[in-house]
């Protein structure tokens, strides 16, 4: 299985349209881009589903939905007792988009969610998902 990567903040990113077949590839991308201002990217599976990822230095978020825009839109739920100072807004198309803190998870969890999606085209079962 594989997923196609798109940087939704930087349309000129040379990785746009790249096929990622292994979780390690998305780990490298997330690590490489973690120094940027928090932004959104997408992984699109061939099964008609996509994963929108918020990438920050230590924190991120993940939304699983159908590529055609029909609901449900499912967000990974973070541990709401944690206080993340660098979580809250991610750039998409040069627009800051707020993300409620309850949907923020450690960046290592974002990597696991992304890896699982690339390898299965499904939601990572080790986190709770909530319809928004």
C-alpha positions in Angstrom: 0.0 0.0 0.0 1.0 3.6 -0.4 -0.3 7.1 0.1 0.3 10.3 -1.9 1.8 13.3 0.1 0.7 16.9 -0.4 1.9 19.9 1.6 -1.2 22.1 2.0 0.8 25.1 3.0 3.6 25.1 0.4 2.3 24.2 -3.1 5.8 24.4 -4.4 7.1 21.7 -2.1 9.1 19.2 -4.3 7.6 16.3 -2.4 4.1 17.1 -3.4 2.6 14.2 -5.3 5.2 11.7 -3.9 4.1 8.2 -3.2 5.0 7.1 0.3 5.0 3.3 0.7 6.6 3.0 4.2 6.0 4.6 7.5 9.7 5.5 7.8 9.3 7.8 4.8 6.6 9.9 6.5 8.6 9.9 9.7 11.5 11.5 7.8 9.3 14.1 6.2 7.7 15.0 9.6 11.1 15.3 11.2 12.4 17.4 8.4 9.5 19.8 8.4 9.1 20.1 12.2 11.2 23.3 12.2 8.7 25.1 10.0 5.7 27.1 11.4 3.0 24.6 12.2 1.2 23.6 9.0 -1.1 21.0 7.4 -0.2 18.3 5.0 -2.3 15.4 3.6 -1.8 11.7 2.8 -4.3 10.4 0.2 -4.9 6.7 0.0 -6.1 4.9 -3.1 -9.1 3.6 -1.1 -10.9 7.0 -1.2 -9.8 8.2 2.2 -7.3 10.8 3.3 -5.5 11.9 6.4 -5.0 15.6 7.1 -2.0 16.1 9.5 -1.1 19.1 11.5 2.7 19.2 11.9 4.4 21.3 14.6 7.7 21.0 16.4 6.4 18.7 19.2 2.7 18.6 18.7 0.3 17.8 15.9 -3.2 16.6 14.9 -4.8 14.2 12.6 -8.2 14.1 10.7 -9.4 11.1 8.8 -12.1 11.6 6.2 -13.3 10.6 2.7 -11.6 12.2 -0.3 -14.9 13.3 -1.7 -15.8 15.4 1.3 -18.6 13.4 2.7 -18.8 12.9 6.5 -17.8 11.6 8.9 -14.7 13.8 9.7 -12.9 12.0 12.5 -10.2 13.7 14.6 -7.7 11.9 16.8 -8.3 12.9 20.4 -5.4 13.8 22.5 -4.9 13.7 26.3 -6.9 16.8 27.3 -5.0 17.1 30.6 -1.8 17.9 28.8 -1.0 21.6 28.3 0.7 22.1 25.0 1.9 25.7 24.5 2.8 25.1 20.8 -0.5 23.7 19.8 -3.5 25.5 18.4 -3.0 26.9 14.9 -1.7 25.4 11.7 -1.1 27.0 8.3 -3.1 25.9 5.3 -3.0 28.1 2.2 -1.3 30.9 4.2 -4.3 30.9 6.6 -3.9 30.0 10.3 -6.5 27.4 11.1 -7.3 26.9 14.8 -7.4 23.3 16.2 -9.0 22.8 19.6 -6.4 21.5 22.1 -8.3 18.3 22.7 -7.3 17.2 19.2 -3.6 17.9 19.7 -1.3 14.9 20.2 2.4 14.4 20.6 4.3 14.5 17.2 5.3 10.9 17.8 1.6 9.9 17.9 1.1 11.8 14.6 4.0 9.7 13.1 2.3 6.5 14.3 -1.1 7.6 12.9 0.5 8.5 9.5 2.6 5.3 9.3 -0.5 3.2 10.0 -2.5 5.0 7.4 0.2 4.5 4.7 0.4 0.8 5.5 -3.3 0.1 5.9 -5.3 3.1 4.6 -7.2 3.0 7.9 -7.3 4.9 11.2 -4.7 4.1 13.8 -6.5 2.0 16.4 -4.4 3.0 19.4 -6.0 6.5 19.6 -9.6 7.5 20.1 -11.3 9.1 17.1 -14.1 11.6 17.5 -16.5 12.9 14.9 -16.5 16.6 14.4 
